[in-house]
Structures are given as structure tokens and as C-alpha cells.
Amino acid sequence: MPAPAKSIPRALTIAGSDSGGGAGIQADLKTFQELGVYGMSALTAITAQNTLGVQGVYPLEPEAVAAQLESVGTDLPPAAVKTGMLFSGRIIGEVAAKAEVFEWRRLVVDPVMIAKGGSALLLEEAVDTLRRRLLPLAEVVTPNLPEAEALTGRTIRSLPDREAAARQLADLGVRCVVIKGGHDEAQEAAVDLVFDGQRFTYLESPRVFTPHTHGTGCTFSAAVAAGLAQNLPLLDAVRLAKAFIQAAIEDSLGFGGGHGPTNHFAYRRRKEGLR
């Protein structure tokens, strides 16, 4: 029998729209659904993009973002929240203010800055606002290596560099720092660093050489939020996200002529023996 509706956890994504469906709120909602979580969204921007790149970015007014958050927060309180593309300091300020008002504790921050094709998705002036206003409220932050460098102002070339960057981010108030290693192609495995404020855990997975990795960061952070919404311990939620994105990359859809999307069906199909 289906689970009673009231027992289904809810998660909210605060991010931009990807018209190609591989990243942004589209990737987040697919991930929530595949992991058994009811998804809600607050749009920060509309992008015109496909696998070849971003053709246009159209941010919403900060007041429009705040109104969406108010609507969700007052009637459909989420068990977990994740942020993606926030674009500007003013939008980040509105998100931080609502997170404080509604006491959103399970907040996963994916510090989206640059699209796969190189287009800026976060204004340079907003990086400091993200660091000061939003990270202190976050339970988890999930930067890739370039994003971790931008947030900390340090060069990251080695595993000790990653540990130092993770400590620096944790000092801002983040409970758990996950520095993803997918950009370090010198490593044979994709190695993610997890720091809970006391100890470091390294999670490894086989590296997959494929152009079809559009939306990996969005999908990973959404899977972490889905795990937290279901009351998984932090490290278990990160492990779930790691397994989810690994399956999504390995079972490529092969769409488009550029950086294609990952396969959001893959994790569940594997569990059901349908691979």
C-alpha cells in the first residue's frame, strides 16, 4: 500500500530554472522524486540553456523570491532545504532572512558559481554575501574545487589543501563541509572530502570520463537534502548522494551535442534490478 501522504517528507529547492532540464530546479525535483521526497521550488532566475551552453540568464526580483519562500514556509514547511543558483547578493539576503524566520535547520548550500560552459551564475559581489549571510546558517555546503577556492581565497592542489579549506569553511559556522573532487582529473578516483567539524572522511568512486556531467552538483546536493529530509544521519545522506550521482553519471543518457545531463532514473532502476 502507498505511504500515507502525511508521512512523505518534503524538501524545498531554491535555485534557477534550466530550460534543458539537466540542472537547476529541474534536476533537484527529479532527484527528490526518485528518492521518495515531495519536492517544492522557489525560482531565483530563468536561464535559457542546453547542453551547448547558457544562452541567457534572467534573474527574478528579490521580492519575487521572498514571496515564494513565504508561501512555502507558511503552509508547507520543508523537512530540508537546498540552495543552488542564487545569482545576487540581494537574493542571498532574502533567502538568509527567510531561513532564519522559518528556522530551516537542514539547509544544504550548493554554492553554484559557474555553469559547465563557463557562464557566471553568481555575481562576483555576491560571493562575500554568500560567505557572510548564508553559510553560517547551513548544515551542509557542497563546493567543487573551484568553488572552494573562490570561497576560501586559497589555492587547492592537494588533499591537505582540501582539509585546510574545509576547516576554513567550517569556521564560518557550517556544520558539515563536502568538497567534491570531480574536477581533480589527476586522481584516478573521484574523491570527495567530508568534514564534520571534528574528523575527515574520504569517499571514493571510480572516475567516469564522459562529457555528460551537466547538473552533477545540483543533483548531488539535492540528494543530500533528500537524505536529510528522511532523517538520515549527515554522513549517510552524503553517502546516499554519492551513490545517486555515481549511478546517474555511469548510466549516461547521451543527450545533446555538448555537456549532456546525467541520468536521474539510474539509481532507482539499479535498486529495482532494471539496469
C-alpha positions in Angstrom: 0.0 0.0 0.0 1.2 3.6 -0.6 2.6 5.5 2.3 0.1 7.9 3.9 0.6 11.4 2.4 1.4 13.0 5.7 4.4 10.6 6.2 6.1 11.7 2.9 8.9 14.2 3.7 9.1 17.5 1.9 12.1 19.3 0.5 12.5 22.7 -1.0 14.9 23.8 -3.7 15.8 27.5 -4.1 17.5 27.7 -7.5 17.4 28.7 -11.1 15.5 27.1 -13.9 17.4 25.2 -16.6 15.4 25.0 -19.8 17.4 21.9 -20.9 16.3 20.1 -17.8 19.7 18.8 -16.7 20.5 21.2 -13.8 18.7 23.7 -11.6 15.3 23.1 -10.1 14.5 20.5 -12.8 17.4 18.3 -11.6 16.5 18.9 -8.0 12.9 18.0 -8.4 13.8 14.8 -10.3 16.2 13.8 -7.6 13.7 14.4 -4.8 11.1 12.4 -6.6 13.4 9.5 -7.3 14.4 9.4 -3.6 10.8 9.4 -2.3 10.7 13.1 -1.3 8.0 15.6 -2.2 9.7 18.5 -3.9 8.8 22.2 -3.8 10.7 25.1 -5.5 11.4 28.8 -5.4 12.8 30.2 -8.6 15.7 32.7 -8.4 16.3 33.0 -12.1 15.3 31.7 -15.5 18.1 30.5 -17.8 18.0 29.7 -21.5 20.4 26.9 -21.8 21.0 23.5 -23.4 23.9 21.0 -23.5 25.9 23.5 -25.6 25.9 26.3 -23.0 23.9 29.1 -21.4 22.3 31.5 -23.9 20.7 33.8 -21.4 20.2 34.5 -17.7 17.2 36.3 -16.4 17.2 36.8 -12.6 13.9 37.4 -10.7 13.4 40.3 -8.4 14.5 39.5 -4.9 10.9 40.3 -3.7 9.6 37.6 -6.0 12.0 35.1 -4.5 11.0 36.2 -1.0 7.3 35.8 -1.8 7.8 32.2 -3.0 9.7 31.4 0.2 6.9 32.9 2.3 4.3 30.9 0.5 6.1 27.6 1.1 7.2 28.4 4.6 3.8 29.4 5.9 1.9 26.4 4.6 4.2 23.6 3.5 7.2 23.7 5.9 10.0 21.6 4.4 12.0 19.0 6.2 15.1 20.1 4.3 16.1 23.0 2.0 18.8 23.2 -0.6 20.0 26.3 -2.5 21.6 26.3 -5.9 21.9 29.3 -8.3 21.2 32.4 -6.2 22.8 35.0 -8.6 23.0 38.1 -6.5 23.7 39.4 -3.0 20.2 40.8 -2.7 18.6 37.4 -3.4 21.0 35.7 -1.0 19.9 38.2 1.7 16.3 37.3 1.2 17.0 33.6 1.3 19.0 34.0 4.5 16.3 36.1 6.1 13.6 33.6 5.4 15.8 30.7 6.5 16.1 32.5 9.9 12.4 33.3 10.2 11.3 29.8 9.4 14.2 28.2 11.3 15.3 26.0 8.4 18.0 24.0 10.1 18.6 21.3 7.4 19.9 23.7 4.9 22.2 22.4 2.1 24.1 25.1 0.2 25.4 24.3 -3.2 27.5 27.4 -4.0 26.7 27.5 -7.7 29.0 30.0 -9.4 29.9 28.9 -12.9 28.0 26.8 -15.5 29.7 23.9 -17.3 30.2 26.1 -20.3 31.8 29.0 -18.3 28.8 31.3 -17.8 28.7 33.1 -14.5 25.7 32.1 -12.4 26.7 34.1 -9.3 27.8 37.8 -9.4 31.2 38.4 -8.0 29.9 40.8 -5.5 27.6 38.1 -4.1 30.4 35.7 -3.1 31.1 37.6 0.1 27.4 37.8 0.9 27.1 34.1 0.5 30.0 33.6 2.8 28.7 36.0 5.5 24.9 35.6 5.4 24.1 32.0 4.2 27.0 29.7 5.1 26.6 30.4 8.9 23.1 29.0 8.6 24.0 25.9 6.6 24.1 22.4 7.8 26.0 21.3 4.7 27.9 23.1 2.0 28.9 21.2 -1.2 31.5 23.2 -3.2 33.5 21.7 -6.0 37.2 22.5 -6.1 37.0 25.9 -8.0 34.1 26.9 -5.7 36.0 26.0 -2.6 38.9 28.1 -3.9 36.6 31.1 -4.5 35.0 30.8 -1.1 38.3 30.5 0.8 40.6 32.5 -1.3 43.2 29.7 -1.2 44.7 27.5 -3.9 43.8 23.9 -3.6 46.2 21.4 -5.2 46.5 18.6 -2.7 44.4 16.6 -0.1 46.0 18.7 2.7 44.9 21.8 0.9 41.3 20.5 0.8 41.4 19.8 4.5 42.6 23.3 5.2 39.9 24.7 3.0 37.3 22.6 4.8 38.4 23.8 8.2 38.2 27.4 7.0 34.6 26.9 5.7 33.6 25.1 8.9 34.9 28.1 10.9 32.2 30.2 9.2 29.6 28.1 11.0 28.8 25.3 8.5 28.2 22.0 10.3 29.4 19.8 7.5 31.7 20.6 4.6 31.8 18.4 1.5 34.5 19.3 -1.0 33.8 17.4 -4.2 36.8 16.1 -6.1 35.4 15.5 -9.6 37.4 18.4 -11.0 40.7 16.9 -10.0 41.3 14.7 -13.0 44.9 13.9 -11.8 43.3 11.5 -9.3 42.3 8.1 -10.7 39.2 8.1 -8.5 36.7 10.8 -7.8 37.5 11.6 -4.1 35.1 13.7 -2.0 36.2 15.1 1.3 33.6 15.3 4.1 34.5 17.3 7.3 32.0 17.3 10.2 34.0 19.8 12.3 35.9 17.0 14.0 37.0 14.4 11.6 37.7 13.9 7.9 36.1 11.2 5.8 37.1 10.5 2.2 34.6 8.9 -0.1 35.9 7.4 -3.3 34.2 6.3 -6.5 35.5 5.3 -9.9 36.1 8.2 -12.2 33.9 8.2 -15.3 35.3 10.0 -18.3 32.3 11.4 -20.1 31.0 14.8 -21.3 27.6 14.1 -19.8 28.0 15.7 -16.4 25.7 18.7 -16.7 23.9 19.2 -13.4 26.1 16.9 -11.2 26.5 19.5 -8.5 22.8 20.3 -8.4 21.8 16.6 -8.3 24.4 15.7 -5.6 23.2 18.5 -3.2 19.6 17.7 -3.9 20.2 14.1 -2.9 21.9 15.2 0.3 18.8 17.3 1.1 16.5 14.4 0.3 18.5 12.2 2.7 18.3 14.8 5.5 14.6 15.2 4.8 14.2 11.5 5.6 16.2 11.9 8.8 19.3 10.1 7.7 22.5 11.0 9.6 24.7 13.5 7.9 27.3 11.1 6.6 24.7 8.6 5.5 22.9 11.4 3.5 26.2 12.3 1.8 26.9 8.6 1.0 23.4 8.3 -0.5 24.1 11.4 -2.7 27.5 9.9 -3.7 25.8 6.7 -4.8 23.0 8.5 -6.6 25.2 10.7 -8.6 27.6 7.9 -9.4 24.8 5.9 -11.0 23.5 9.0 -12.8 26.9 9.6 -14.4 27.7 6.0 -15.2 24.4 5.2 -16.9 24.6 8.1 -19.3 21.6 9.3 -21.3 23.7 10.7 -24.1 21.5 13.6 -24.8 22.6 16.7 -26.8 25.8 17.8 -28.6 27.7 19.2 -25.6 27.7 18.6 -21.8 24.7 16.3 -21.6 22.6 15.7 -18.5 23.0 12.9 -16.0 20.5 10.0 -15.7 18.2 10.7 -12.7 16.5 7.3 -13.3 19.6 5.3 -12.8 19.9 4.9 -9.0 16.3 3.7 -8.6 16.4 1.4 -11.6 19.5 -0.2 -10.3 17.9 -0.8 -6.9 14.9 -2.3 -8.7 17.1 -4.5 -10.8 16.1 -2.8 -14.0 19.5 -1.6 -15.2 
